[in-house]
Amino acid sequence: MEKVNIKLVLEYDGTNYHGWQKQKNASTVQETLENAIYKLTQETVRVIAAGRTDTGVHARGQVVNFFIKKKLALEKIKLGLNAYLPADIVVKKVEEVPAEFHARYDAKKRIYQYFIKFGTTAIYRNYCWQFFQKVDRDILSDLASRIVGEHDFSAFCRIKTEVKNKVCRVYESYWREEDGFSIYCIVANRFLHGMVRSLVGTMIDVARGYFTIDQFNEILQSRNRRQAGISAPARGLFLEEVIYN
C-alpha cells in the first residue's frame, strides 16, 4: 500500500519540553507528537521538522511531515491529533503533499522572532526576556543591519554542533517596538544551533556598553563563539514561519 505524506503546521509552547528532537529520559515535542499520531493511526512514524527548536523555545509556525499508510480525511487528522495532544501543542493546519516533500530540506526561509520586555511582566514571563538595564535601541538597530547577507556565523552558534558548514544567508534582520516589547526579527535560509539567542545576547551586550560596535564586527569575523556575548534565554524565542516555494 502506498503511503501518504502528511504536512502539519504546529504551534507549541516550549516551556515544558526539552526542545523538538527526541531524547532519552526527556519530554520533547517530537516524541509527544509521534505518540499522538500513533494513537490516532496505530502506526509508528518518524516526524521530520523544518527546524529543531531548543529547550524552552516556542513555535507558532513549525512545519513537519510524516508518512502514514492509513487514508484519513485531513480534518479528521487535525481534530484527532488535537484531541490526543496536550494543550501546549496544537495542530493548526493539515495537508497532503507529494511524496518527495521534505519539511527540512525543502524550506527556503525560516522566520524567527525574539521578544524582550524592558521591565516586569507576569502574563508573558514565559515568553520573553525580562531585562532591567538600559540599552541604546539605536545601536540594536545598527547591529541588526550588519548581519544581512551571507556570513559565517561560527561565532554565534554552539561550539559543539553537527554541521560543518556554518554559512547562512540572512535576508532580513531588524528590531521593532510593539505592545511594550522590543522584538528582534530575523529571516534566513537556515539557522545554526543557538544562533538567534547568541546574536540577541551579544547585541544586548553591545547596546549596554559591554562591547563596542567595532568589536561586534570583529566577533563576527573571528568565527569564535568564546569571543561573543551571552546567550539570551530560550523563553523569548519563537519560530514564527517556514517558507517554501
Order of alpha helices (4+ residues) and beta strands (2+ residues): beta-alpha-beta-beta-alpha-beta-beta-beta-alpha-beta-beta-beta-alpha-alpha-beta
